[in-house]
């Protein structure tokens, strides 16, 4: 493979408003504590994020994380479902009023990217670790019905560590019955590289098993971040090991009568906690896509 890296700095001189919006996924919006709208490349429009990890605690410690854990998290210190419901109601009214165009990150954007696409559990940690996760899924289903928004997806962006828990499984089943999707992180093929990039007490085999079990039951996309770290890029052997894991997941889903929705490949577009993380260019991601296809993976592979 022709492996290239680029500096991850966002100061590229671009005046493209859409690219600037893609790079701004700040959790802070207006006076909200939990809810934050973003323009998402992968959603293809506005994603209404819900951050259930306001203590900023995560069971991963990814080198490319964008959460600043050196500062104290803002108040409140616990999830209040009733107040989250109020924030969601206000955010939806705000979107209906002017599609958030009074906020800087939504100005000078083509209207086609200002359509609301989903509610998304994402934020400063693993969403499924929040005790209120299942209750929040029920709340979103209720809001979709009340607001005549049944076409919206409910998405959970997850590192897949906790997908085996019964309470989480029940919530995922509710999501699946209401246009829900799992976007499961898989950033490595070997345990060594996994611990180098994601750094977790969980093992990569555990992640793969949980993704397989989820893919056999629920709509699921694999989400893979690829980056250079300390000037080292993922090796061909690492990409092959990753492809083998994807093959096993794809085969298991097919055997259960399901198929993966998509494999999402992407690199760094925002500032990371560790300065030694660098973005990989489009050509590198294309090489990974080609490798996946060469190994016989049939699922659609998209680069973001």
WOJO-V559894 format. One record per run of one state. SS is the DSSP state (@ for helix, = for strand, . for the rest). FROM is the first residue (numbers start at 0). TO is the last residue. If there is no record, write none. Layout:
ss=<SS;SS>
from=<FROM;FROM>
to=<TO;TO>
//
This chain:
ss=<.;=;.;@;.;=;.;=;.;=;.;@;.;@;.;@;.;=;.;@;.;@;.;=;.;@;.;=;.;@;.;=;.;@;.;=;.;=;.;=;.;@;.;=;.;=;.;@;.;=;.>
from=<0;4;6;16;22;34;40;44;50;59;60;80;98;103;106;110;114;115;121;126;129;132;146;152;158;165;176;179;185;190;197;199;200;203;215;219;225;226;229;231;232;235;255;261;266;276;280;281;294;300;303>
to=<3;5;15;21;33;39;43;49;58;59;79;97;102;105;109;113;114;120;125;128;131;145;151;157;164;175;178;184;189;196;198;199;202;214;218;224;225;228;230;231;234;254;260;265;275;279;280;293;299;302;303>
//
